[in-house]
């Protein structure tokens, strides 16, 4: 079965995991990882630090896609999380403390938040015979843990950030996800939350890419942008991907 995508159709959907299917960079997650016994972290401070950090991470990953820098690997992801922690704290933490916080952040044992629209979206796709899966730069252990803790099937995970395989946003990683779903890139949609290294990178790999902007971080991007997975099918049916939104996006 297929879903409409403009005048074409798609037969499979690949999802990013963090902040798309599973809440990830949330104040509660950082609170548990760093200060589980308090004091309470300021919600506005955490969200502001996360927004700045994700913009920088998006640019860094995009540089890897365009060849301006080496591809961002799992080790660099851990460094990015340490940088986010430092931004939240307002200073650099000792290396041992920072590493411990990042480990806890990647595999939370506290209360794990859920997106109410995630499981229904996966179920709707399955109901019309459209295959779905997850490609993520997170380590496989953390990705499976998050899927399980939020009530999503671990079998959704197709590509993770563990070496030696390709890591999204590398073209080979997106295409490996398509291959494991048994779908051609041109007949596969990708849902990500970062404009450059998710949506634009997936498009470069030949997929139909749309932007799930839960944080309203990319308000100038119009085509192919939506804020809840409840609008997934409608956004795909419109068939307008944010492919030439460079002038309206915050690079």
C-alpha positions in Angstrom: 0.0 0.0 0.0 1.0 3.6 -0.4 0.3 7.1 0.8 -0.1 10.1 -1.6 2.8 12.5 -1.9 1.7 15.3 -4.1 1.2 13.7 -7.5 3.4 10.7 -6.5 3.1 8.1 -3.8 5.3 6.8 -1.0 5.4 3.3 0.4 7.5 3.7 3.5 8.4 6.3 6.2 11.7 6.7 8.0 11.7 8.6 11.3 14.4 10.3 13.3 14.1 9.2 16.9 15.0 11.9 19.3 12.5 14.7 19.6 10.5 13.2 16.7 9.1 9.9 18.2 10.6 10.2 21.6 11.0 13.4 23.8 14.8 13.7 24.3 16.2 17.2 25.0 13.6 18.0 27.6 14.1 19.9 30.9 13.0 16.8 32.8 15.5 14.6 31.0 18.4 16.9 31.7 17.2 17.3 35.3 17.3 13.6 35.9 20.6 13.1 34.2 22.4 15.9 36.0 20.6 17.0 39.2 18.1 14.2 40.1 18.1 15.3 43.7 17.8 19.0 42.8 18.1 21.9 42.8 15.5 22.4 40.1 16.8 23.5 36.7 15.1 26.5 35.2 12.8 25.4 32.4 13.5 28.5 30.3 17.2 28.2 30.8 17.3 24.6 29.7 15.1 25.2 26.6 17.2 28.1 25.5 20.5 26.2 25.9 19.1 23.2 24.1 17.8 25.4 21.2 21.2 27.0 20.7 23.0 23.7 21.0 20.8 22.0 18.5 21.3 24.8 16.0 25.0 24.4 16.3 24.7 20.6 16.0 22.6 20.9 12.9 25.2 23.2 11.3 28.1 20.8 12.3 26.3 17.7 10.9 25.5 19.6 7.7 29.2 20.5 7.3 29.8 16.8 7.4 27.2 16.2 4.7 28.7 18.9 2.4 32.3 17.8 3.0 33.4 20.9 4.8 34.2 18.8 7.9 34.4 15.0 8.6 31.1 13.3 9.2 29.8 13.7 12.8 30.2 10.3 14.5 29.0 8.9 17.8 32.0 10.3 19.7 31.1 13.8 18.4 27.5 13.3 19.4 28.7 12.6 23.0 30.7 15.8 22.8 27.7 17.7 21.6 25.7 16.4 24.6 28.5 17.5 26.9 28.5 20.9 25.3 24.7 21.1 25.8 25.2 20.2 29.5 27.9 23.0 29.8 25.4 25.5 28.3 22.7 24.5 30.7 25.2 24.7 33.7 26.7 28.0 32.5 30.2 26.5 32.8 32.2 23.5 31.8 31.9 20.6 34.2 34.8 18.3 35.2 35.3 15.6 32.5 34.3 12.7 34.7 31.1 14.4 35.9 30.2 15.4 32.3 30.7 11.9 31.0 28.6 10.4 33.8 25.8 12.8 33.0 25.9 12.0 29.3 25.8 8.3 30.0 22.7 8.8 32.2 21.1 11.1 29.7 21.4 8.5 26.9 19.9 5.8 29.0 17.5 7.4 31.4 16.2 5.3 34.3 13.8 8.0 35.6 10.4 8.8 34.3 10.5 8.9 30.5 8.2 11.3 28.7 6.1 10.4 25.7 4.7 12.1 22.7 1.0 11.3 22.6 1.0 11.5 18.8 3.9 9.0 18.1 2.3 5.6 18.6 -1.0 6.6 16.8 1.1 7.8 13.8 3.0 4.5 13.6 -0.2 2.5 13.9 -2.0 4.6 11.2 0.9 3.8 8.8 0.7 0.1 9.6 -3.0 0.2 9.2 -2.7 1.3 5.5 0.2 -1.0 4.8 2.9 1.6 4.8 6.2 0.4 6.4 8.0 2.5 9.0 11.3 2.5 10.8 13.8 4.6 12.6 17.3 5.8 11.6 19.2 7.7 14.3 22.7 8.8 15.3 22.1 7.6 18.8 23.8 4.4 19.9 21.6 1.3 19.3 21.4 0.4 23.0 20.1 3.9 23.9 17.7 3.9 20.9 16.2 0.5 21.8 15.9 1.6 25.5 14.1 4.8 24.6 11.7 3.0 22.2 10.9 0.3 24.8 10.4 2.8 27.6 8.0 4.9 25.5 5.9 2.0 24.4 7.2 1.8 20.8 8.5 -1.4 19.2 12.2 -1.9 19.3 12.0 -3.5 15.9 11.4 0.0 14.5 15.2 0.6 14.8 16.9 0.1 11.5 20.1 2.2 11.6 21.9 3.5 14.7 25.1 5.5 15.4 27.3 2.6 16.4 30.5 2.0 14.3 31.5 0.8 11.8 28.3 1.4 9.9 27.3 4.7 8.2 25.6 7.3 10.5 22.8 9.7 9.6 23.0 12.2 8.0 25.4 10.3 5.7 23.7 9.4 2.4 24.6 5.7 3.0 22.8 5.6 6.3 19.5 7.0 4.9 19.8 4.5 2.0 20.5 1.6 4.4 17.3 2.5 6.2 15.4 2.4 2.9 17.0 -0.9 1.9 16.0 -2.5 5.2 12.4 -1.3 4.7 12.5 -2.7 1.2 11.7 0.6 -0.4 13.4 2.8 -2.9 14.5 6.3 -1.6 12.2 8.1 -4.0 9.3 6.1 -2.6 10.3 6.7 1.0 9.5 9.7 3.2 11.8 10.9 6.0 10.6 12.8 9.1 13.2 14.8 11.0 13.3 17.8 13.4 16.5 19.6 12.1 16.3 21.5 8.9 19.7 21.1 7.5 21.1 17.8 8.7 17.8 16.0 8.8 15.5 17.3 6.0 18.0 18.7 3.6 20.4 15.7 4.1 17.6 13.2 3.5 16.6 15.0 0.4 20.2 14.8 -0.9 20.0 11.1 -0.3 16.9 11.0 -2.6 14.2 10.7 0.0 11.0 12.8 0.3 11.8 14.8 3.4 9.5 16.7 5.8 10.2 18.8 8.9 8.5 18.0 12.2 9.0 21.3 14.1 7.7 20.6 17.5 9.7 23.4 19.1 8.8 26.0 16.5 12.5 26.4 15.9 12.1 26.9 12.1 9.2 29.4 11.8 10.4 30.8 8.5 10.2 27.4 6.8 6.8 27.1 5.2 6.5 24.2 2.8 6.7 20.7 4.2 6.8 21.9 7.9 4.3 20.6 10.5 4.3 20.6 14.3 2.5 17.4 15.3 2.5 13.9 13.9 -1.3 14.1 13.7 -0.7 16.2 10.6 1.8 13.7 9.0 -0.4 12.3 6.3 -1.8 15.7 5.3 1.7 17.2 5.1 2.9 14.3 3.0 -0.1 14.6 0.7 0.7 18.2 0.1 3.9 17.0 -1.4 5.8 20.3 -0.9 9.1 19.6 0.8 11.2 22.4 2.3 14.0 21.9 -0.2 14.6 25.4 -1.3 13.9 27.1 2.0 17.5 28.2 2.6 16.6 31.9 2.4 13.8 31.5 5.0 15.6 29.1 7.4 18.0 30.1 10.1 21.3 28.6 9.0 
